[in-house]
Amino acid sequence: MTDARAALAKLRVELVSLGVTDAYDVCDDSVLSVWIGLVVTVRDGFYCWQEGVAKRRHLGTDPEGCAIRVARRYVELQADAPPWWDELAKALRGEAAENYP
């Protein structure tokens, strides 16, 4: 397991402890997709999370702190989900996975 994968695995554990259970790996475990357009990677010793054009960094040795910041933004984004989200999720993934980003 690479350092980046290990760091993302630690971040995922922290996110789950904060209630963010629907994040999933993309691109051979090198990207963690948290919500529509909200993704986290690990680069140069930092957690780098991006939402659209907004980019943030957090020290790679602090998965708990990064998880708190990402989870806070996740809740904000989920509260203001685009109107097309529910229908798209149902069409692409079916009724059982409607909340999965």
Secondary structure per residue as TSV (DSSP state, phi and psi in degrees):
chain	resnum	aa	ss	phi	psi
A	1	M	-	360.0	131.7
A	2	T	-	-76.2	165.7
A	3	D	H	-61.1	-39.6
A	4	A	H	-64.4	-43.5
A	5	R	H	-63.7	-42.0
A	6	A	H	-63.6	-41.5
A	7	A	H	-64.8	-41.2
A	8	L	H	-68.0	-34.4
A	9	A	H	-64.0	-41.8
A	10	K	H	-64.2	-41.8
A	11	L	H	-62.4	-42.0
A	12	R	H	-61.2	-41.4
A	13	V	H	-59.8	-44.5
A	14	E	H	-65.3	-40.4
A	15	L	H	-63.0	-42.6
A	16	V	H	-60.8	-40.2
A	17	S	H	-65.5	-21.8
A	18	L	T	-95.7	4.3
A	19	G	T	96.1	2.5
A	20	V	-	-92.2	89.9
A	21	T	-	-100.2	-6.0
A	22	D	-	-105.7	15.7
A	23	A	-	-72.6	146.1
A	24	Y	E	-143.3	156.9
A	25	D	E	-80.0	143.7
A	26	V	E	-131.3	151.4
A	27	C	T	58.6	61.5
A	28	D	T	55.5	43.9
A	29	D	T	66.4	19.7
A	30	S	T	-98.7	-9.3
A	31	V	E	-135.3	135.6
A	32	L	E	-109.5	114.9
A	33	S	E	-90.1	122.0
A	34	V	E	-101.9	-41.9
A	35	W	E	-157.8	-180.0
A	36	I	T	-53.1	108.8
A	37	G	T	77.3	-2.0
A	38	L	E	-102.1	107.2
A	39	V	E	-128.1	154.5
A	40	V	E	-127.7	135.8
A	41	T	E	-128.3	171.2
A	42	V	E	-121.1	127.5
A	43	R	E	-150.9	132.4
A	44	D	T	53.0	38.2
A	45	G	T	80.6	12.6
A	46	F	E	-128.7	145.5
A	47	Y	E	-78.6	125.2
A	48	C	E	-114.2	115.1
A	49	W	E	-117.3	143.2
A	50	Q	E	-135.1	140.9
A	51	E	E	-135.6	106.3
A	52	G	T	61.1	-125.6
A	53	V	T	-89.3	-12.7
A	54	A	E	-76.5	128.1
A	55	K	E	-124.8	139.2
A	56	R	E	-132.7	156.4
A	57	R	E	-130.0	151.5
A	58	H	E	-145.3	142.8
A	59	L	E	-53.1	129.7
A	60	G	T	-67.3	-13.4
A	61	T	T	-91.4	6.1
A	62	D	-	-128.3	69.5
A	63	P	H	-63.1	-32.0
A	64	E	H	-64.7	-46.7
A	65	G	H	-64.5	-41.4
A	66	C	H	-64.4	-42.2
A	67	A	H	-60.5	-38.8
A	68	I	H	-61.8	-45.7
A	69	R	H	-65.5	-45.2
A	70	V	H	-67.0	-41.9
A	71	A	H	-63.6	-38.1
A	72	R	H	-61.3	-44.6
A	73	R	H	-69.3	-36.4
A	74	Y	H	-57.7	-46.3
A	75	V	H	-63.2	-41.8
A	76	E	H	-62.9	-43.7
A	77	L	H	-68.1	-40.5
A	78	Q	H	-64.4	-35.0
A	79	A	H	-67.4	-22.9
A	80	D	T	-121.5	46.0
A	81	A	-	-62.7	142.5
A	82	P	-	-63.1	149.8
A	83	P	T	-61.6	-24.4
A	84	W	T	-82.4	-9.2
A	85	W	H	-61.8	-49.4
A	86	D	H	-59.9	-45.9
A	87	E	H	-67.1	-40.6
A	88	L	H	-64.7	-44.1
A	89	A	H	-61.2	-42.3
A	90	K	H	-65.0	-41.3
A	91	A	H	-67.6	-41.0
A	92	L	H	-83.0	-35.9
A	93	R	H	-120.7	-8.7
A	94	G	-	88.8	170.7
A	95	E	G	-60.8	-38.2
A	96	A	G	-65.4	-25.0
A	97	A	G	-115.3	29.5
A	98	E	T	-61.8	-25.6
A	99	N	T	-95.1	2.8
A	100	Y	-	-86.6	119.7
A	101	P	-	-72.3	360.0
